[in-house]
Amino acid sequence: MTAPNRLTEFFDTYTRDLKAEDLQRLFTRDTREAYRFFTRHLDPDALKGLPWHKRAIAHARAVFMAFTMKLSPARRVVFGSALVLALIGLINLFRGIGLIEVAAFPIVGGVGIPGPIFRQGTWSLLFAFLLMNLLVLLEVADRLSLRTISRSPATSSRRCCRAACTTRRALKRSDSAGPRTRSGAISTTSSRSTTVGSS
């Protein structure tokens, strides 16, 4: 098998069962649900009087603390260390403040806005880092939400009802099987007595 064929086979295997709706739902519904899950204890009325940038910082802090405190202490330290190392690497790749070109026109030239300038490839690394953290956050939110649902009183009552129904069915089966078992035993005993009498 040639290299292009192996790459094609790997790509087909890796993207098997992928749907555009699932990919869209990942960045829309799943992300919103994870955000609501980690900020469910945050009071929005207490943040209404704050400026927009302070509200954004407060929401980011709430999501970060709610997410990291759900991790075990060892995983929390590893995650925090990864964030610190990523920040150090981002600072090392920083080159200063300049004009970032956002559009280019044939006659007037490029149009830029002031912003941070990094070495080439930094934005790709930063985008990949954010996507990986998003996947981890969604995975943790899914696991914790499923655990919360399994521990809810409604779920416990449903489990108790199912167990009670199963017990009742088992008792009914044993009661219905009881007379047949007893009659079988009586007929077996009578046949044995008849055989002994005839002998």
C-alpha positions as CSV (number, residue, x, y, z in Angstrom):
1,M,0.0,0.0,0.0
2,T,1.4,3.4,-1.0
3,A,1.7,6.4,1.3
4,P,-1.2,8.3,-0.2
5,N,-3.5,5.3,0.2
6,R,-2.4,4.8,3.8
7,L,-3.1,8.5,4.5
8,T,-6.5,8.2,2.8
9,E,-7.4,5.1,4.8
10,F,-6.3,6.8,8.0
11,F,-8.3,9.9,7.2
12,D,-11.4,7.7,6.4
13,T,-11.0,5.8,9.6
14,Y,-10.4,8.9,11.8
15,T,-13.4,10.8,10.4
16,R,-15.8,7.8,10.3
17,D,-19.4,8.6,11.4
18,L,-18.6,12.4,11.5
19,K,-21.5,14.6,10.8
20,A,-21.6,18.3,10.2
21,E,-24.5,18.6,12.7
22,D,-22.4,17.0,15.4
23,L,-19.5,19.4,14.7
24,Q,-21.7,22.4,14.8
25,R,-23.4,21.2,18.0
26,L,-20.0,21.0,19.6
27,F,-19.4,24.7,19.3
28,T,-23.0,25.8,19.9
29,R,-25.2,23.7,22.2
30,D,-22.5,21.7,24.0
31,T,-20.4,24.7,24.7
32,R,-23.4,26.7,26.0
33,E,-24.5,23.8,28.2
34,A,-21.0,23.4,29.7
35,Y,-20.8,27.1,30.4
36,R,-24.2,27.0,32.1
37,F,-23.1,24.0,34.1
38,F,-20.0,25.6,35.5
39,T,-21.6,29.0,36.1
40,R,-24.9,27.7,37.6
41,H,-23.8,29.0,41.1
42,L,-22.9,32.4,39.8
43,D,-25.5,35.2,40.6
44,P,-26.0,37.3,37.5
45,D,-27.8,40.0,39.4
46,A,-24.7,40.7,41.5
47,L,-22.7,41.4,38.3
48,K,-25.1,43.7,36.6
49,G,-23.6,46.9,38.1
50,L,-20.1,46.0,37.0
51,P,-18.4,47.2,33.7
52,W,-18.4,44.7,30.8
53,H,-14.7,43.9,31.2
54,K,-15.1,43.2,34.9
55,R,-18.1,41.0,34.2
56,A,-16.1,39.1,31.6
57,I,-13.3,38.6,34.1
58,A,-15.7,37.5,36.8
59,H,-17.3,34.9,34.4
60,A,-13.9,33.6,33.3
61,R,-12.8,33.3,36.9
62,A,-16.0,31.5,37.8
63,V,-15.6,29.0,35.0
64,F,-12.0,28.4,35.7
65,M,-12.5,27.8,39.4
66,A,-15.6,25.6,38.9
67,F,-13.7,23.6,36.3
68,T,-10.4,23.1,38.1
69,M,-11.9,22.5,41.5
70,K,-13.8,19.5,40.0
71,L,-10.4,17.9,39.2
72,S,-8.4,15.8,41.6
73,P,-5.6,17.7,43.4
74,A,-2.9,16.0,41.2
75,R,-4.7,16.7,38.0
76,R,-5.4,20.3,39.1
77,V,-1.7,20.9,39.7
78,V,-0.8,19.4,36.3
79,F,-3.4,21.5,34.6
80,G,-2.3,24.7,36.3
81,S,1.4,23.9,35.5
82,A,0.4,23.5,31.8
83,L,-1.3,26.9,31.8
84,V,1.7,28.5,33.4
85,L,4.1,26.9,30.9
86,A,1.8,28.0,28.0
87,L,1.8,31.6,29.3
88,I,5.6,31.6,29.6
89,G,6.0,30.3,26.0
90,L,3.5,32.9,24.8
91,I,5.6,35.6,26.5
92,N,8.8,34.3,24.9
93,L,7.1,34.4,21.5
94,F,5.9,38.0,22.0
95,R,7.6,40.6,19.8
96,G,5.9,43.8,20.7
97,I,2.9,46.0,19.8
98,G,2.3,46.8,16.2
99,L,-0.2,46.9,13.4
100,I,-1.9,43.7,12.6
101,E,-3.1,43.6,9.0
102,V,-6.8,42.6,8.8
103,A,-7.5,43.4,5.1
104,A,-5.5,44.2,2.0
105,F,-6.6,46.3,-1.0
106,P,-4.9,46.6,-4.4
107,I,-4.7,50.4,-4.4
108,V,-4.8,51.8,-0.9
109,G,-2.8,48.9,0.6
110,G,-3.4,47.0,3.8
111,V,-5.6,48.0,6.7
112,G,-4.3,47.2,10.1
113,I,-5.3,47.6,13.8
114,P,-2.9,47.9,16.7
115,G,-2.3,44.7,18.6
116,P,0.3,42.2,19.9
117,I,2.8,40.9,17.4
118,F,4.1,37.3,17.9
119,R,6.4,35.1,16.0
120,Q,5.1,33.2,13.0
121,G,3.0,30.2,14.0
122,T,2.1,31.5,17.5
123,W,-1.5,32.0,16.7
124,S,-1.8,28.4,15.4
125,L,-0.4,27.1,18.6
126,L,-2.6,29.3,20.7
127,F,-5.7,28.3,18.8
128,A,-4.8,24.6,19.1
129,F,-4.3,25.1,22.9
130,L,-7.7,26.7,23.3
131,L,-9.4,23.9,21.3
132,M,-7.8,21.2,23.4
133,N,-8.9,23.0,26.6
134,L,-12.4,23.3,25.2
135,L,-12.5,19.6,24.6
136,V,-11.3,18.8,28.2
137,L,-13.9,21.3,29.6
138,L,-16.7,19.7,27.6
139,E,-15.6,16.2,28.7
140,V,-15.5,17.1,32.3
141,A,-18.9,18.8,32.1
142,D,-20.4,15.7,30.5
143,R,-19.1,13.4,33.1
144,L,-20.1,15.6,36.0
145,S,-23.6,16.3,34.6
146,L,-24.2,12.5,34.1
147,R,-23.0,11.9,37.7
148,T,-25.3,14.6,39.0
149,I,-28.3,13.1,37.1
150,S,-27.5,9.6,38.4
151,R,-27.4,10.9,42.0
152,S,-30.6,12.9,41.7
153,P,-33.7,11.9,43.8
154,A,-35.8,11.3,40.8
155,T,-33.3,8.9,39.4
156,S,-33.1,7.1,42.7
157,S,-36.8,6.8,43.0
158,R,-37.0,5.4,39.5
159,R,-34.4,2.9,40.4
160,C,-36.3,1.9,43.5
161,C,-39.5,1.5,41.5
162,R,-37.7,-0.7,38.9
163,A,-36.3,-2.8,41.7
164,A,-39.7,-3.1,43.4
165,C,-41.3,-4.1,40.1
166,T,-38.6,-6.7,39.5
167,T,-39.2,-8.1,43.0
168,R,-42.9,-8.3,42.5
169,R,-42.5,-10.1,39.1
170,A,-40.1,-12.5,40.7
171,L,-42.6,-13.2,43.6
172,K,-45.4,-13.7,41.1
173,R,-43.4,-16.2,39.1
174,S,-42.4,-18.1,42.2
175,D,-46.0,-18.2,43.4
176,S,-47.3,-19.4,40.0
177,A,-44.5,-22.0,39.9
178,G,-45.2,-23.2,43.4
179,P,-48.5,-25.2,42.8
180,R,-47.0,-26.8,39.8
181,T,-44.0,-27.9,41.7
182,R,-46.1,-29.2,44.6
183,S,-48.5,-31.1,42.2
184,G,-45.5,-32.5,40.4
185,A,-44.1,-33.7,43.7
186,I,-47.4,-35.2,44.7
187,S,-47.8,-37.1,41.4
188,T,-44.2,-38.3,41.7
189,T,-44.9,-39.6,45.2
190,S,-48.1,-41.3,44.2
191,S,-46.5,-43.0,41.2
192,R,-43.7,-44.3,43.5
193,S,-46.3,-45.7,45.9
194,T,-48.2,-47.4,43.0
195,T,-45.0,-48.9,41.8
196,V,-44.1,-50.3,45.2
197,G,-47.7,-51.7,45.7
198,S,-47.6,-53.4,42.4
199,S,-44.3,-55.0,43.1
